Amino acid sequence: MNIIRTTIPDVLILEPKVFGDERGFFFESFNERAWRQLTGLDVTFVQHNHSRSAGGVLRGLHYQIQHPQGKLVRVVSGEVFDLAVDIRRSSPTFGAWYGTRLSAENKLQMWVPAGFAHGFFVTSEYAEFLYLTTDYWAPEHERCIVWNDPDLAIAWPLAAEAPTVSAKDRDGTRFKEADLFP
């Protein structure tokens, strides 16, 4: 596994070593020993989620203000533009975002630490998305920053039409009014 540092030091891209031939491929999608050696992070994943979204769907920007979740995310079918927003007021990268394409083809994974809002936009016909989380889903503590907040100015790779979003995501809180981390 190769670790790729991003413009936000706490957000990491994981590039697996893929072994393939005419029969197909194999790679380790997670190895705790390698994870700890390469990232220096000692986290425990307690929940594994799998979602499927149609093309043009945008989900986010989600986080939990209590029981914050670190997320190790990857795409097993299709492609998404995945991103993390630093919402820790004490961080030197507060308000900054980092986004990249994750796909079944490139097999990249992204580490979204606790203290970050997370979202993704499906750029293929559909996408299946897997994520390991460091804490359990706590709906009473879930928060959402509106995906098109002008202060964040996220450069989503949108086509001419608006993305498909849930009511929760459409009605998300503005960044400057959101519950954020210290």
C-alpha positions in Angstrom: 0.0 0.0 0.0 1.2 3.5 -0.8 0.1 6.6 1.2 -0.4 9.8 -0.8 -0.4 13.0 1.3 -2.9 15.6 0.3 -3.1 19.4 0.7 -4.8 18.8 4.0 -2.2 16.7 6.0 -4.8 14.7 8.0 -6.6 13.6 4.8 -4.9 10.6 3.2 -5.2 8.7 -0.1 -4.4 5.0 0.1 -3.2 3.3 -3.1 -3.2 -0.5 -2.8 -0.8 -2.8 -4.5 -3.0 -4.6 -7.1 -2.0 -8.0 -8.4 -3.7 -8.8 -11.6 -3.5 -11.0 -14.7 -5.9 -12.4 -17.3 -8.0 -14.0 -14.6 -8.7 -10.8 -12.7 -7.1 -9.0 -9.8 -6.5 -9.2 -6.0 -5.6 -6.6 -3.5 -5.8 -6.0 0.3 -8.4 -3.4 0.9 -7.4 -3.1 4.5 -4.5 -4.5 6.6 -4.4 -3.2 10.2 -0.7 -3.7 10.6 0.2 -1.9 7.3 -2.3 0.8 8.1 -0.7 1.6 11.5 2.9 1.4 10.1 2.2 3.7 7.1 -0.2 6.2 8.7 0.9 6.2 12.3 -2.9 6.1 13.2 -4.2 3.8 15.8 -8.0 3.6 15.0 -10.5 0.9 15.4 -13.2 0.5 12.8 -16.6 -0.5 14.3 -19.0 -0.2 11.4 -18.9 -1.1 7.7 -21.4 0.6 5.4 -22.3 0.0 1.8 -24.4 2.4 -0.3 -25.5 2.6 -3.9 -26.4 5.8 -5.6 -27.5 6.7 -9.1 -25.5 9.0 -11.4 -25.8 12.7 -10.6 -26.6 12.0 -6.9 -24.7 14.3 -4.4 -24.6 13.2 -0.8 -23.2 15.5 1.9 -21.7 17.3 3.6 -22.3 15.0 6.6 -20.7 14.6 10.0 -21.6 13.8 13.6 -21.0 16.6 16.1 -20.9 14.0 19.0 -19.5 10.5 18.4 -17.5 11.9 15.4 -16.6 9.3 12.8 -13.4 8.8 11.0 -14.1 7.2 7.6 -12.0 5.0 5.3 -14.0 5.2 2.0 -13.7 3.5 -1.4 -15.8 2.8 -4.5 -16.4 -0.8 -5.6 -18.5 0.0 -8.7 -18.6 3.2 -10.7 -16.9 6.5 -9.9 -17.4 9.4 -7.4 -15.9 12.7 -6.7 -15.2 12.4 -3.0 -14.3 15.1 -0.6 -13.6 16.1 3.0 -14.0 19.6 4.6 -12.0 20.5 7.7 -14.5 21.8 10.3 -12.2 21.9 13.3 -11.9 25.6 14.3 -8.5 25.1 15.9 -7.0 23.6 12.7 -4.7 25.5 10.4 -6.7 24.1 7.5 -10.1 25.0 9.0 -12.6 25.5 6.2 -10.4 24.0 3.6 -11.6 21.0 1.4 -9.9 18.3 -0.5 -11.5 16.3 -3.2 -10.5 13.5 -5.6 -12.0 10.9 -7.8 -12.4 7.4 -6.4 -13.4 4.6 -8.7 -13.7 0.8 -9.0 -11.0 1.2 -11.7 -8.4 3.2 -9.7 -9.1 1.4 -6.4 -8.0 4.4 -4.4 -9.3 4.9 -0.9 -9.6 8.1 1.1 -9.2 8.6 4.9 -11.6 11.2 6.2 -10.6 11.9 9.8 -13.1 12.6 12.6 -13.7 16.4 12.7 -14.3 16.6 9.0 -17.5 16.8 7.0 -17.8 14.3 4.1 -19.6 14.2 0.8 -19.5 12.7 -2.6 -21.0 13.2 -6.1 -21.6 10.3 -8.4 -19.9 10.9 -11.8 -20.8 7.5 -13.4 -24.1 5.9 -14.2 -24.2 4.6 -10.6 -21.7 4.0 -7.8 -21.4 1.6 -5.0 -19.6 3.1 -2.1 -18.0 1.3 1.0 -16.9 2.9 4.1 -15.4 1.8 7.4 -16.2 4.1 10.4 -14.5 4.6 13.7 -17.7 5.2 15.6 -21.3 4.1 15.2 -24.0 6.0 13.4 -25.8 8.3 15.9 -28.6 10.0 14.0 -29.4 12.4 16.9 -25.9 13.9 16.5 -25.8 13.9 12.7 -25.3 17.3 11.0 -25.3 18.5 7.4 -23.6 21.5 5.9 -25.3 22.5 2.6 -23.3 21.1 -0.3 -23.2 24.4 -2.3 -22.2 26.7 0.6 -20.7 29.8 -1.0 -18.1 30.2 1.8 -16.6 26.8 1.1 -16.8 27.3 -2.7 -16.4 23.6 -3.4 -15.6 22.9 -7.1 -18.0 20.0 -7.6 -17.6 18.4 -11.1 -21.2 19.1 -12.0 -22.8 18.9 -15.4 -25.1 21.7 -16.5 -28.1 20.3 -14.5 -28.3 20.5 -10.8 -27.4 17.3 -8.8 -30.0 15.1 -7.2 -29.9 15.7 -3.5 -32.1 14.6 -0.5 -34.2 17.2 1.4 -31.7 16.9 4.2 -28.8 17.8 1.9 -30.8 20.5 0.1 -31.7 22.2 3.4 -28.3 21.8 5.1 -26.9 24.5 7.4 -24.6 27.2 6.1 -21.0 26.7 7.1 -20.8 29.9 9.1 -23.9 28.9 11.1 -23.1 25.1 11.5 -22.2 23.3 14.7 -18.5 22.8 14.3 -15.7 21.2 16.2 -13.5 23.3 18.6 
